[in-house]
């Protein structure tokens, strides 16, 4: 098992976000929710910025994550 450590930097956040979404994109249930993302590098950077601002309160995040999730829910409502 890989040794874990506390998330302390933007690089740590990016590593966590990147690894998490690598798994999500391979998951047959979750992957379709993310099919509309064309630029994954940009999306991962945006997610990193969101979580960095949430965790460390150092970076100002501009965007509306709630709106994006409502839209995804509507598109995948079963």
C-alpha positions as YAML, in Angstrom:
chain: A
units: angstrom
residues:
- id: 1
  name: UNK
  ca: [0.00, 0.00, 0.00]
- id: 2
  name: UNK
  ca: [1.23, 3.46, -0.91]
- id: 3
  name: UNK
  ca: [2.15, 5.76, 1.96]
- id: 4
  name: UNK
  ca: [-0.31, 8.62, 2.43]
- id: 5
  name: UNK
  ca: [0.41, 12.11, 3.69]
- id: 6
  name: UNK
  ca: [-1.55, 15.24, 4.48]
- id: 7
  name: UNK
  ca: [-2.64, 17.52, 1.67]
- id: 8
  name: UNK
  ca: [-0.52, 20.65, 2.12]
- id: 9
  name: UNK
  ca: [0.03, 22.18, -1.31]
- id: 10
  name: UNK
  ca: [-1.69, 22.83, -4.61]
- id: 11
  name: UNK
  ca: [0.43, 20.04, -6.07]
- id: 12
  name: UNK
  ca: [-0.99, 17.62, -3.47]
- id: 13
  name: UNK
  ca: [-4.52, 18.73, -4.35]
- id: 14
  name: UNK
  ca: [-3.83, 18.27, -8.06]
- id: 15
  name: UNK
  ca: [-2.46, 14.78, -7.52]
- id: 16
  name: UNK
  ca: [-5.54, 13.76, -5.53]
- id: 17
  name: UNK
  ca: [-7.95, 15.28, -8.07]
- id: 18
  name: UNK
  ca: [-6.12, 13.73, -11.03]
- id: 19
  name: UNK
  ca: [-5.97, 10.24, -9.51]
- id: 20
  name: UNK
  ca: [-9.61, 10.42, -8.42]
- id: 21
  name: UNK
  ca: [-10.83, 11.36, -11.90]
- id: 22
  name: UNK
  ca: [-8.66, 8.72, -13.55]
- id: 23
  name: UNK
  ca: [-10.73, 6.19, -11.61]
- id: 24
  name: UNK
  ca: [-14.04, 7.98, -12.25]
- id: 25
  name: UNK
  ca: [-13.43, 8.04, -16.02]
- id: 26
  name: UNK
  ca: [-12.95, 4.26, -16.02]
- id: 27
  name: UNK
  ca: [-16.09, 3.58, -13.99]
- id: 28
  name: UNK
  ca: [-18.99, 2.45, -16.19]
- id: 29
  name: UNK
  ca: [-21.61, 4.15, -13.99]
- id: 30
  name: UNK
  ca: [-19.84, 7.45, -13.31]
- id: 31
  name: UNK
  ca: [-17.96, 8.01, -16.57]
- id: 32
  name: UNK
  ca: [-21.04, 9.05, -18.64]
- id: 33
  name: UNK
  ca: [-21.56, 12.06, -16.37]
- id: 34
  name: UNK
  ca: [-18.25, 13.43, -17.62]
- id: 35
  name: UNK
  ca: [-18.51, 12.61, -21.34]
- id: 36
  name: UNK
  ca: [-19.17, 16.26, -22.20]
- id: 37
  name: UNK
  ca: [-15.81, 17.43, -20.90]
- id: 38
  name: UNK
  ca: [-13.64, 18.16, -23.90]
- id: 39
  name: UNK
  ca: [-10.53, 19.60, -22.25]
- id: 40
  name: UNK
  ca: [-9.62, 17.42, -19.28]
- id: 41
  name: UNK
  ca: [-6.44, 19.36, -18.48]
- id: 42
  name: UNK
  ca: [-8.45, 22.56, -18.10]
- id: 43
  name: UNK
  ca: [-11.16, 20.77, -16.10]
- id: 44
  name: UNK
  ca: [-8.65, 19.21, -13.71]
- id: 45
  name: UNK
  ca: [-6.98, 22.59, -13.20]
- id: 46
  name: UNK
  ca: [-10.37, 24.12, -12.42]
- id: 47
  name: UNK
  ca: [-11.17, 21.34, -9.95]
- id: 48
  name: UNK
  ca: [-7.76, 21.78, -8.36]
- id: 49
  name: UNK
  ca: [-8.37, 25.51, -7.96]
- id: 50
  name: UNK
  ca: [-11.78, 24.88, -6.43]
- id: 51
  name: UNK
  ca: [-10.45, 22.41, -3.87]
- id: 52
  name: UNK
  ca: [-7.36, 24.48, -3.17]
- id: 53
  name: UNK
  ca: [-9.54, 27.50, -2.39]
- id: 54
  name: UNK
  ca: [-11.86, 25.37, -0.26]
- id: 55
  name: UNK
  ca: [-9.09, 23.68, 1.70]
- id: 56
  name: UNK
  ca: [-6.56, 26.47, 2.13]
- id: 57
  name: UNK
  ca: [-8.67, 29.63, 1.69]
- id: 58
  name: UNK
  ca: [-5.76, 31.15, -0.24]
- id: 59
  name: UNK
  ca: [-7.01, 31.15, -3.79]
- id: 60
  name: UNK
  ca: [-10.16, 32.85, -5.03]
- id: 61
  name: UNK
  ca: [-12.24, 30.45, -7.12]
- id: 62
  name: UNK
  ca: [-14.42, 31.86, -9.88]
- id: 63
  name: UNK
  ca: [-17.14, 29.63, -11.16]
- id: 64
  name: UNK
  ca: [-20.41, 28.02, -10.23]
- id: 65
  name: UNK
  ca: [-19.96, 24.33, -9.35]
- id: 66
  name: UNK
  ca: [-23.58, 24.03, -8.23]
- id: 67
  name: UNK
  ca: [-24.85, 25.10, -11.65]
- id: 68
  name: UNK
  ca: [-22.62, 22.54, -13.38]
- id: 69
  name: UNK
  ca: [-23.88, 19.75, -11.12]
- id: 70
  name: UNK
  ca: [-27.53, 20.70, -11.59]
- id: 71
  name: UNK
  ca: [-27.01, 20.60, -15.36]
- id: 72
  name: UNK
  ca: [-25.35, 17.17, -15.16]
- id: 73
  name: UNK
  ca: [-28.17, 15.86, -12.98]
- id: 74
  name: UNK
  ca: [-30.77, 17.04, -15.51]
- id: 75
  name: UNK
  ca: [-28.90, 15.47, -18.43]
- id: 76
  name: UNK
  ca: [-28.58, 12.11, -16.66]
- id: 77
  name: UNK
  ca: [-31.92, 11.95, -14.85]
- id: 78
  name: UNK
  ca: [-33.12, 8.36, -14.99]
...
